[in-house]
Amino acid sequence: MDVQQKQQAASELRALLGDRVTDRADVRQAHGTGYSYHTCMPPDWVAFPQSAEEIAGIVSICSRYQLPVVPFGAGTSLEGHVLALQGGVCLDMSRMNRILEVDFANMCLRVEAGVTRNQLDAFLDGSGFFFPIGPGVNATLGGMASTRASGTNAVRYGTMKDNVLSLTVVLPNGQCIKTGSKARKSSTGYDLTRLFVGSEGTLGVLADLTLKLHPYPEAIYAAVCAFPSVEAAVNTAIKTIQNGVPIAKIELLDALLMRAVNQYAQLAYPEKPTLFLEFHGSPVEIEGQIRSVQAYAREVGGNEFSWEKEPEARLRLWQARTDAAPAVLAMVPGASLMSTDVCVPISRLAQCIVATQHDIEKNGLFAPILGHVGDGNFHLSIPVNPAIPGQFEKAKALNERLVQRALALEGTCSGEHGIGVGKLAYMAAEHQEAVGVMWAIKKALDPTNLMNPGKLLPL
């Protein structure tokens, strides 16, 4: 694009949005990295749309001038999803934060893509319903759908793909379409809703979402249990799932992470591999579930459960899990956090985690493990101090070996962080010929590759 075309594009964007489009260096810089460890790559402009019609107008201008479009939610992604690799226009969705429709009779509601998880939780408080998907940060619902987010409740309630009923999407040519309906099932046509969920902004821009709601449980109990080894903890989780116990959350913190959270929050948990659990249902149902899981834990040497049912006490019990990321960073002053994840079949989970722990020890890195062990997903949190030569390269090599290990065990390179640019190198190994099918879909919808180019699909 020559200078004159660039000026004309800027003029048309300003005519549409006024002062809600900017090329200020500080704003561009703030939109060029997210939470990832990747080098900041800012866009040429940042636009703040307030409606689906404005998104369509912006995308139409970008299509006319061949400007890349990079959607931006809360900037909390971990794999470089919001890097403007080829410049262009960043669409900051933060002003599209209205709850558009509430339909408790059909247990759903419609929200604009910029509504955040905490905002939705506060809105639903006291309604008798909740939305179960909760990554560890205050992400936007549009961003969560774009990366197919999940979180601690996924073992019982599924991920974003299971909880989005329909979408309003602006396509790369500026056309606005609606996918799906409020119906809980359909046998009509291609499932476009699930096509766009997880597409990381490479097929279109999500403007609003219709989400499933779930009745708030009659009772919630939380429990914590320490184990003599990672294998014992993971095997307890596996047996819980294989025996059909409808547990809501089952999280593993390894011994390193328990030490970190004890020091950070002045707690006194045993510094052993530990499961944090949550049970939803009636008190009678929950007490039966707890007896079952406690029996599985005893078989492998697990401690007795410490458990709480009052809301404040439950929050205190879960504080160790909540503090995981800042606790890890506090252990290595001056470090930034490189976070990665994989997911494997649950029968292979203990094998994968133990091999990863041996790899960490061998290479002298501090890399605690946090696992959503009910569905085979676990994370490494690797604090990297730039002042220590070679540490970043060691961390990247550890991540590479972790992914290769997971793929060899018939798993995936990411259970919930997504691909962005950080996991791009592994897509071909994981999906093989299917990558060509993905590219065919991409080219059909976005033939000039303007939608978040360079993400998700390897060249």
PyMOL commands that set and color helices and strands:
alter all, ss='L'
color gray80, all
select helices_A, chain A and resi 3-20+25-30+52-65+104-106+117-124+141-146+154-157+160-163+192-196+230-242+255-265+283-299+311-317+319-322+324-331+346-362+373-375+391-408+424-431+434-445
alter helices_A, ss='H'
color red, helices_A
select strands_A, chain A and resi 21-22+45-47+69-72+89-92+99-103+108-112+129-130+164-170+176-180+205-212+214-215+219-226+249-253+274-281+306-308+336-343+369-372+377-384
alter strands_A, ss='S'
color yellow, strands_A
deselect
rebuild
show_as cartoon
